[in-house]
Amino acid sequence: MTTSDQDQIVKVVDLKAPVARVWRALTDFKEFGQWFRVNLDGPFEVGKLTTGHVTYPGFEHMKWESTTEQLVDEELFVFSWPPSALDPETKYDESAKVTVEFRLESTDGGTRLTITESGFLQFPESKRLEILRQNVEGWNLQAENVAAHVAG
């Protein structure tokens, strides 16, 4: 694995739902919370912090903190989170962030959702591969969750 391979995760999932339905599942904070398994305190708003806590079994101790970076209607939703959320023992610069991008495009059968999470080179090399592995597993699960959510 090259260093550049260690900086991002890309997950592509074809969903059997129209773009408008997928967009709502991603950007409505209550719907997002249902499939992502997080209880958010308020909506996603560009430039603002969204807080809450994870409800996924075994991870209930984790707080949710993200900043909404972009919302381009039915096309692009981007948020970032602090690397200290996964690695509280390491001191990170205040501006350090990991970015999650949801890009939607219409297909004949519904919506192609491309999820890109980047910024893993900030993590110490000794922890990076394990954090990447955990997040790849997490996105595999979340892709299944959002697919089931929008299909129902």
N, C-alpha and C positions, 0 to 999 in steps of 0.2 A: 504494500500500500504506500503510495507516494504521499508526501506532505499535503499536496493539494487535494487528494482523495480524503484526507482527514479533516477537511474544513467544512464539508457540507454533506447533507443527506438529501436525496431527491426521491420522492415517492410519487408515482403516477397511478391514478385509479380512475377507471371509467365507471361512472355512476348512471343508473337507469332512472334519472330524474332530470327535469328541465333545469337550466341554469338558475332561474329565479328561485326554485325550491332549494337548490344547493346553497345559493347565496344567503338565503334566510337562515338555513341551518348553521352556516359559518358565522354570520355577523349579528344575529339576534342573540344577545348574551344568555337568555334563558334556554334557547334551543341549543346553543353551543355547549352550555353546561350539562344538558341532558346526555348528549352523545360523548362529550369529552370527559365527563364525570368530574366536573368542577362546579362549585357553587360560587358564582360571581356576584359581587356586591352591586354592580351597575353595568351600564352599556359600554360598548366599544366606541370611543370618540377619538378622532385623530388628535395626537399630541397629548392625550390624557392617559393617566394611570388607571388601570383596571385591577382591582384586588379581589381576593376571595380565598377559598381553600379547596384543595383537591378532595374529592369524595371517593376516588377509586380505592377499593379495599387494599389495605397494606400501605397506602400512601396518604392517609387522612391527616398525618402530621405535617404535610407540606402545604405551605401558603402559596397562593397564586399571586403573582405580580407581573403585569405586562404593560407595555406602553404601545398604544395603537399608532403605527407609523403611517399607514395609508389605507384608504377605503375608496376604491374606484368601483362604482356601482356595477354589480354583477360581473366583475372582471378580476379584481385584485384586492386582497385583504392581507395586510402585513402588520405583524406585531413583533415586539422584541421583549426579551426577558433577561434579567441579570444572571450571569454565569454563577454567581454566588448561591443561587437557588439550588443548584445541584452540587456545588462544591464550596460549602461555607468555610472550610478550613483555609482556603487560599485567599490572599488579599488581591482583589481586582481593582483596577482603576474605576473611578466613578462612572466613566463613560463606556465601560465595557458592556457589550450586549450580544446576545445570540438572537438572530432574526429568523422568524417564521413567515413564509410567504405562501399564500393560497392563491393560485392562479386558475381561473375557470375559463373553459372554452366549450362552446356548443359542439356537439357531435350528432350524428344521425340517430344514435340510440340514447342520447341524453346529454351528459356533461363529462368532460375530461377535467379532472381536478389534479393539478400538479402542486405538490407540497414540497417546498424547499426550506430546509433549516440550515443556517450557515453561521459560522463564527466559532467553530470548535478549536481552531488553532490557538485561541486564547487560553484554553485549558492546559495545565502543565502536561508535558509529554507523558509523564508517568500515569496520568489519569485519563488521558484523551481517548484512547481506544476503548476503554470500558464505558465511558460516557457515550461515545458514538454507538457502541453496541446496544446499550440500554435504550437510546433514543431511536435507533432503527427498529428495535422490537416494539417500542411504544408507538411509532408511526404505523407499523404494520397493523397493530391492534386498533389504532384510531381510524385508519382507513376502513377497516371492517365496520367499526362503530358508525361512522358517518354514512356509509353505504346502507346499512340496515335502517338508520334513522330516516334517510330521505326516501327509502323505498316503502316505508310503512305508512 
